[in-house]
């Protein structure tokens, strides 16, 4: 079964931090075979307290999704992500088609 990060994000308020996160994320995503899927928040969100962006990041397995999040390189990159915008991140195991 695959693993996913489900990310519920608010508007980006720090573009410099967002750019840095994207640059740091690229090699991490490649290493873990992560595929980003942006969802149309206007369709996906039915109830929200500030979420403006919805993303699903697909991994080959739940173990890979957890390992990626726990990796030191991602923890460093995450500092820029949380500076760029407020967000919530869930790690789930599922078979989303």
CNS distance restraints for C-alpha pairs under 8 A (distance, minus, plus):
assign (resid   1 and name CA) (resid  60 and name CA) 7.67 0.50 0.50
assign (resid   1 and name CA) (resid  61 and name CA) 5.85 0.50 0.50
assign (resid   1 and name CA) (resid  62 and name CA) 6.98 0.50 0.50
assign (resid   1 and name CA) (resid  93 and name CA) 6.55 0.50 0.50
assign (resid   1 and name CA) (resid  94 and name CA) 5.97 0.50 0.50
assign (resid   1 and name CA) (resid  95 and name CA) 5.84 0.50 0.50
assign (resid   2 and name CA) (resid  58 and name CA) 7.10 0.50 0.50
assign (resid   2 and name CA) (resid  59 and name CA) 5.91 0.50 0.50
assign (resid   2 and name CA) (resid  60 and name CA) 5.09 0.50 0.50
assign (resid   2 and name CA) (resid  61 and name CA) 4.06 0.50 0.50
assign (resid   2 and name CA) (resid  62 and name CA) 5.50 0.50 0.50
assign (resid   2 and name CA) (resid  93 and name CA) 5.86 0.50 0.50
assign (resid   2 and name CA) (resid  94 and name CA) 5.67 0.50 0.50
assign (resid   2 and name CA) (resid  95 and name CA) 5.95 0.50 0.50
assign (resid   3 and name CA) (resid  58 and name CA) 6.08 0.50 0.50
assign (resid   3 and name CA) (resid  59 and name CA) 5.04 0.50 0.50
assign (resid   3 and name CA) (resid  60 and name CA) 6.39 0.50 0.50
assign (resid   3 and name CA) (resid  61 and name CA) 4.63 0.50 0.50
assign (resid   3 and name CA) (resid  62 and name CA) 3.68 0.50 0.50
assign (resid   3 and name CA) (resid  63 and name CA) 7.15 0.50 0.50
assign (resid   3 and name CA) (resid  64 and name CA) 7.07 0.50 0.50
assign (resid   3 and name CA) (resid  65 and name CA) 5.40 0.50 0.50
assign (resid   3 and name CA) (resid  91 and name CA) 7.08 0.50 0.50
assign (resid   3 and name CA) (resid  92 and name CA) 5.72 0.50 0.50
assign (resid   3 and name CA) (resid  93 and name CA) 4.56 0.50 0.50
assign (resid   3 and name CA) (resid  94 and name CA) 6.19 0.50 0.50
assign (resid   4 and name CA) (resid  56 and name CA) 6.38 0.50 0.50
assign (resid   4 and name CA) (resid  57 and name CA) 5.36 0.50 0.50
assign (resid   4 and name CA) (resid  58 and name CA) 4.70 0.50 0.50
assign (resid   4 and name CA) (resid  59 and name CA) 5.89 0.50 0.50
assign (resid   4 and name CA) (resid  62 and name CA) 6.98 0.50 0.50
assign (resid   4 and name CA) (resid  65 and name CA) 6.29 0.50 0.50
assign (resid   4 and name CA) (resid  90 and name CA) 7.92 0.50 0.50
assign (resid   4 and name CA) (resid  91 and name CA) 5.64 0.50 0.50
assign (resid   4 and name CA) (resid  92 and name CA) 5.30 0.50 0.50
assign (resid   4 and name CA) (resid  93 and name CA) 6.36 0.50 0.50
assign (resid   4 and name CA) (resid  94 and name CA) 7.31 0.50 0.50
assign (resid   5 and name CA) (resid  55 and name CA) 7.92 0.50 0.50
assign (resid   5 and name CA) (resid  56 and name CA) 5.65 0.50 0.50
assign (resid   5 and name CA) (resid  57 and name CA) 4.99 0.50 0.50
assign (resid   5 and name CA) (resid  58 and name CA) 6.77 0.50 0.50
assign (resid   5 and name CA) (resid  65 and name CA) 6.97 0.50 0.50
assign (resid   5 and name CA) (resid  89 and name CA) 6.36 0.50 0.50
assign (resid   5 and name CA) (resid  90 and name CA) 5.49 0.50 0.50
assign (resid   5 and name CA) (resid  91 and name CA) 4.59 0.50 0.50
assign (resid   5 and name CA) (resid  92 and name CA) 6.48 0.50 0.50
assign (resid   6 and name CA) (resid  54 and name CA) 7.40 0.50 0.50
assign (resid   6 and name CA) (resid  55 and name CA) 5.89 0.50 0.50
assign (resid   6 and name CA) (resid  56 and name CA) 4.68 0.50 0.50
assign (resid   6 and name CA) (resid  57 and name CA) 6.53 0.50 0.50
assign (resid   6 and name CA) (resid  89 and name CA) 5.58 0.50 0.50
assign (resid   6 and name CA) (resid  90 and name CA) 5.11 0.50 0.50
assign (resid   6 and name CA) (resid  91 and name CA) 6.45 0.50 0.50
assign (resid   6 and name CA) (resid  92 and name CA) 7.67 0.50 0.50
assign (resid   7 and name CA) (resid  53 and name CA) 7.92 0.50 0.50
assign (resid   7 and name CA) (resid  54 and name CA) 5.78 0.50 0.50
assign (resid   7 and name CA) (resid  55 and name CA) 5.08 0.50 0.50
assign (resid   7 and name CA) (resid  56 and name CA) 6.30 0.50 0.50
assign (resid   7 and name CA) (resid  57 and name CA) 7.97 0.50 0.50
assign (resid   7 and name CA) (resid  87 and name CA) 6.76 0.50 0.50
assign (resid   7 and name CA) (resid  88 and name CA) 5.70 0.50 0.50
assign (resid   7 and name CA) (resid  89 and name CA) 4.50 0.50 0.50
assign (resid   7 and name CA) (resid  90 and name CA) 6.55 0.50 0.50
assign (resid   8 and name CA) (resid  51 and name CA) 5.78 0.50 0.50
assign (resid   8 and name CA) (resid  52 and name CA) 7.48 0.50 0.50
assign (resid   8 and name CA) (resid  53 and name CA) 5.92 0.50 0.50
assign (resid   8 and name CA) (resid  54 and name CA) 4.87 0.50 0.50
assign (resid   8 and name CA) (resid  55 and name CA) 6.69 0.50 0.50
assign (resid   8 and name CA) (resid  87 and name CA) 5.43 0.50 0.50
assign (resid   8 and name CA) (resid  88 and name CA) 5.15 0.50 0.50
assign (resid   8 and name CA) (resid  89 and name CA) 6.44 0.50 0.50
assign (resid   9 and name CA) (resid  51 and name CA) 5.21 0.50 0.50
assign (resid   9 and name CA) (resid  52 and name CA) 5.94 0.50 0.50
assign (resid   9 and name CA) (resid  53 and name CA) 4.88 0.50 0.50
assign (resid   9 and name CA) (resid  54 and name CA) 6.28 0.50 0.50
assign (resid   9 and name CA) (resid  85 and name CA) 6.77 0.50 0.50
assign (resid   9 and name CA) (resid  86 and name CA) 5.95 0.50 0.50
assign (resid   9 and name CA) (resid  87 and name CA) 4.13 0.50 0.50
assign (resid   9 and name CA) (resid  88 and name CA) 6.43 0.50 0.50
assign (resid  10 and name CA) (resid  50 and name CA) 5.95 0.50 0.50
assign (resid  10 and name CA) (resid  51 and name CA) 4.65 0.50 0.50
assign (resid  10 and name CA) (resid  52 and name CA) 4.86 0.50 0.50
assign (resid  10 and name CA) (resid  53 and name CA) 6.08 0.50 0.50
assign (resid  10 and name CA) (resid  85 and name CA) 5.95 0.50 0.50
assign (resid  10 and name CA) (resid  86 and name CA) 5.49 0.50 0.50
assign (resid  10 and name CA) (resid  87 and name CA) 6.04 0.50 0.50
assign (resid  11 and name CA) (resid  51 and name CA) 7.69 0.50 0.50
assign (resid  11 and name CA) (resid  52 and name CA) 5.98 0.50 0.50
assign (resid  11 and name CA) (resid  53 and name CA) 7.19 0.50 0.50
assign (resid  11 and name CA) (resid  85 and name CA) 6.13 0.50 0.50
assign (resid  11 and name CA) (resid  86 and name CA) 7.64 0.50 0.50
assign (resid  12 and name CA) (resid  18 and name CA) 7.34 0.50 0.50
assign (resid  12 and name CA) (resid  84 and name CA) 5.46 0.50 0.50
assign (resid  12 and name CA) (resid  85 and name CA) 4.68 0.50 0.50
assign (resid  12 and name CA) (resid  86 and name CA) 7.86 0.50 0.50
assign (resid  13 and name CA) (resid  84 and name CA) 5.65 0.50 0.50
assign (resid  13 and name CA) (resid  85 and name CA) 5.71 0.50 0.50
assign (resid  14 and name CA) (resid  18 and name CA) 6.31 0.50 0.50
assign (resid  14 and name CA) (resid  83 and name CA) 6.77 0.50 0.50
assign (resid  14 and name CA) (resid  84 and name CA) 4.45 0.50 0.50
assign (resid  14 and name CA) (resid  85 and name CA) 6.93 0.50 0.50
assign (resid  15 and name CA) (resid  19 and name CA) 6.11 0.50 0.50
assign (resid  15 and name CA) (resid  84 and name CA) 6.43 0.50 0.50
assign (resid  16 and name CA) (resid  20 and name CA) 6.33 0.50 0.50
assign (resid  16 and name CA) (resid  84 and name CA) 7.62 0.50 0.50
assign (resid  17 and name CA) (resid  21 and name CA) 6.14 0.50 0.50
assign (resid  17 and name CA) (resid  80 and name CA) 4.99 0.50 0.50
assign (resid  17 and name CA) (resid  81 and name CA) 6.74 0.50 0.50
assign (resid  17 and name CA) (resid  83 and name CA) 6.25 0.50 0.50
assign (resid  17 and name CA) (resid  84 and name CA) 5.10 0.50 0.50
assign (resid  18 and name CA) (resid  22 and name CA) 6.25 0.50 0.50
assign (resid  18 and name CA) (resid  80 and name CA) 6.46 0.50 0.50
assign (resid  18 and name CA) (resid  81 and name CA) 6.10 0.50 0.50
assign (resid  18 and name CA) (resid  83 and name CA) 7.85 0.50 0.50
assign (resid  18 and name CA) (resid  84 and name CA) 5.06 0.50 0.50
assign (resid  19 and name CA) (resid  23 and name CA) 6.35 0.50 0.50
assign (resid  20 and name CA) (resid  24 and name CA) 6.24 0.50 0.50
assign (resid  20 and name CA) (resid  77 and name CA) 7.87 0.50 0.50
assign (resid  20 and name CA) (resid  80 and name CA) 6.61 0.50 0.50
assign (resid  21 and name CA) (resid  25 and name CA) 5.85 0.50 0.50
assign (resid  21 and name CA) (resid  77 and name CA) 5.47 0.50 0.50
assign (resid  21 and name CA) (resid  78 and name CA) 7.09 0.50 0.50
assign (resid  21 and name CA) (resid  80 and name CA) 5.28 0.50 0.50
assign (resid  21 and name CA) (resid  81 and name CA) 5.64 0.50 0.50
assign (resid  22 and name CA) (resid  26 and name CA) 6.28 0.50 0.50
assign (resid  23 and name CA) (resid  27 and name CA) 7.95 0.50 0.50
assign (resid  24 and name CA) (resid  28 and name CA) 7.13 0.50 0.50
assign (resid  24 and name CA) (resid  74 and name CA) 7.96 0.50 0.50
assign (resid  24 and name CA) (resid  77 and name CA) 5.74 0.50 0.50
assign (resid  25 and name CA) (resid  29 and name CA) 5.95 0.50 0.50
assign (resid  25 and name CA) (resid  74 and name CA) 7.27 0.50 0.50
assign (resid  25 and name CA) (resid  77 and name CA) 6.60 0.50 0.50
assign (resid  26 and name CA) (resid  30 and name CA) 6.32 0.50 0.50
assign (resid  27 and name CA) (resid  31 and name CA) 6.15 0.50 0.50
assign (resid  28 and name CA) (resid  32 and name CA) 6.35 0.50 0.50
assign (resid  28 and name CA) (resid  68 and name CA) 7.54 0.50 0.50
assign (resid  28 and name CA) (resid  73 and name CA) 7.42 0.50 0.50
assign (resid  28 and name CA) (resid  74 and name CA) 7.00 0.50 0.50
assign (resid  29 and name CA) (resid  33 and name CA) 5.73 0.50 0.50
assign (resid  29 and name CA) (resid  34 and name CA) 4.76 0.50 0.50
assign (resid  29 and name CA) (resid  35 and name CA) 7.25 0.50 0.50
assign (resid  30 and name CA) (resid  34 and name CA) 6.42 0.50 0.50
assign (resid  32 and name CA) (resid  59 and name CA) 6.91 0.50 0.50
assign (resid  32 and name CA) (resid  60 and name CA) 7.96 0.50 0.50
assign (resid  32 and name CA) (resid  64 and name CA) 6.51 0.50 0.50
assign (resid  32 and name CA) (resid  65 and name CA) 7.84 0.50 0.50
assign (resid  32 and name CA) (resid  68 and name CA) 6.64 0.50 0.50
assign (resid  33 and name CA) (resid  59 and name CA) 6.18 0.50 0.50
assign (resid  33 and name CA) (resid  60 and name CA) 6.87 0.50 0.50
assign (resid  34 and name CA) (resid  57 and name CA) 6.19 0.50 0.50
assign (resid  34 and name CA) (resid  58 and name CA) 5.41 0.50 0.50
assign (resid  34 and name CA) (resid  59 and name CA) 4.84 0.50 0.50
assign (resid  34 and name CA) (resid  60 and name CA) 7.51 0.50 0.50
assign (resid  35 and name CA) (resid  57 and name CA) 5.44 0.50 0.50
assign (resid  35 and name CA) (resid  58 and name CA) 5.04 0.50 0.50
assign (resid  35 and name CA) (resid  59 and name CA) 6.75 0.50 0.50
assign (resid  36 and name CA) (resid  55 and name CA) 6.95 0.50 0.50
assign (resid  36 and name CA) (resid  56 and name CA) 6.02 0.50 0.50
assign (resid  36 and name CA) (resid  57 and name CA) 4.46 0.50 0.50
assign (resid  36 and name CA) (resid  58 and name CA) 6.44 0.50 0.50
assign (resid  37 and name CA) (resid  55 and name CA) 5.71 0.50 0.50
assign (resid  37 and name CA) (resid  56 and name CA) 5.10 0.50 0.50
assign (resid  37 and name CA) (resid  57 and name CA) 6.00 0.50 0.50
assign (resid  37 and name CA) (resid  58 and name CA) 7.61 0.50 0.50
assign (resid  38 and name CA) (resid  53 and name CA) 7.94 0.50 0.50
assign (resid  38 and name CA) (resid  54 and name CA) 6.31 0.50 0.50
assign (resid  38 and name CA) (resid  55 and name CA) 4.59 0.50 0.50
assign (resid  38 and name CA) (resid  56 and name CA) 6.45 0.50 0.50
assign (resid  39 and name CA) (resid  44 and name CA) 6.91 0.50 0.50
assign (resid  39 and name CA) (resid  53 and name CA) 7.59 0.50 0.50
assign (resid  39 and name CA) (resid  54 and name CA) 5.45 0.50 0.50
assign (resid  39 and name CA) (resid  55 and name CA) 5.68 0.50 0.50
assign (resid  39 and name CA) (resid  56 and name CA) 7.39 0.50 0.50
assign (resid  40 and name CA) (resid  44 and name CA) 6.04 0.50 0.50
assign (resid  40 and name CA) (resid  53 and name CA) 7.69 0.50 0.50
assign (resid  40 and name CA) (resid  54 and name CA) 7.05 0.50 0.50
assign (resid  41 and name CA) (resid  45 and name CA) 5.43 0.50 0.50
assign (resid  41 and name CA) (resid  52 and name CA) 6.23 0.50 0.50
assign (resid  41 and name CA) (resid  53 and name CA) 5.61 0.50 0.50
assign (resid  41 and name CA) (resid  54 and name CA) 5.59 0.50 0.50
assign (resid  44 and name CA) (resid  54 and name CA) 7.68 0.50 0.50
assign (resid  51 and name CA) (resid  87 and name CA) 7.74 0.50 0.50
assign (resid  58 and name CA) (resid  65 and name CA) 7.90 0.50 0.50
assign (resid  59 and name CA) (resid  64 and name CA) 6.27 0.50 0.50
assign (resid  59 and name CA) (resid  65 and name CA) 5.68 0.50 0.50
assign (resid  60 and name CA) (resid  64 and name CA) 6.68 0.50 0.50
assign (resid  60 and name CA) (resid  65 and name CA) 7.91 0.50 0.50
assign (resid  61 and name CA) (resid  65 and name CA) 6.44 0.50 0.50
assign (resid  61 and name CA) (resid  93 and name CA) 7.58 0.50 0.50
assign (resid  62 and name CA) (resid  66 and name CA) 6.29 0.50 0.50
assign (resid  62 and name CA) (resid  91 and name CA) 7.92 0.50 0.50
assign (resid  62 and name CA) (resid  92 and name CA) 6.90 0.50 0.50
assign (resid  62 and name CA) (resid  93 and name CA) 5.27 0.50 0.50
assign (resid  63 and name CA) (resid  67 and name CA) 6.02 0.50 0.50
assign (resid  64 and name CA) (resid  68 and name CA) 5.94 0.50 0.50
assign (resid  65 and name CA) (resid  69 and name CA) 6.43 0.50 0.50
assign (resid  65 and name CA) (resid  91 and name CA) 6.97 0.50 0.50
assign (resid  66 and name CA) (resid  70 and name CA) 6.27 0.50 0.50
assign (resid  66 and name CA) (resid  91 and name CA) 7.08 0.50 0.50
assign (resid  67 and name CA) (resid  71 and name CA) 6.05 0.50 0.50
assign (resid  68 and name CA) (resid  74 and name CA) 6.71 0.50 0.50
assign (resid  69 and name CA) (resid  74 and name CA) 6.02 0.50 0.50
assign (resid  69 and name CA) (resid  75 and name CA) 7.01 0.50 0.50
assign (resid  70 and name CA) (resid  74 and name CA) 6.99 0.50 0.50
assign (resid  70 and name CA) (resid  75 and name CA) 6.79 0.50 0.50
assign (resid  71 and name CA) (resid  75 and name CA) 6.33 0.50 0.50
assign (resid  72 and name CA) (resid  76 and name CA) 6.26 0.50 0.50
assign (resid  73 and name CA) (resid  77 and name CA) 6.33 0.50 0.50
assign (resid  74 and name CA) (resid  78 and name CA) 5.86 0.50 0.50
assign (resid  75 and name CA) (resid  79 and name CA) 6.71 0.50 0.50
assign (resid  76 and name CA) (resid  80 and name CA) 7.61 0.50 0.50
assign (resid  77 and name CA) (resid  81 and name CA) 6.66 0.50 0.50
assign (resid  78 and name CA) (resid  82 and name CA) 6.18 0.50 0.50
assign (resid  79 and name CA) (resid  83 and name CA) 6.29 0.50 0.50
assign (resid  80 and name CA) (resid  84 and name CA) 6.05 0.50 0.50
assign (resid  81 and name CA) (resid  85 and name CA) 6.54 0.50 0.50
assign (resid  82 and name CA) (resid  86 and name CA) 5.86 0.50 0.50
assign (resid  82 and name CA) (resid  87 and name CA) 6.92 0.50 0.50
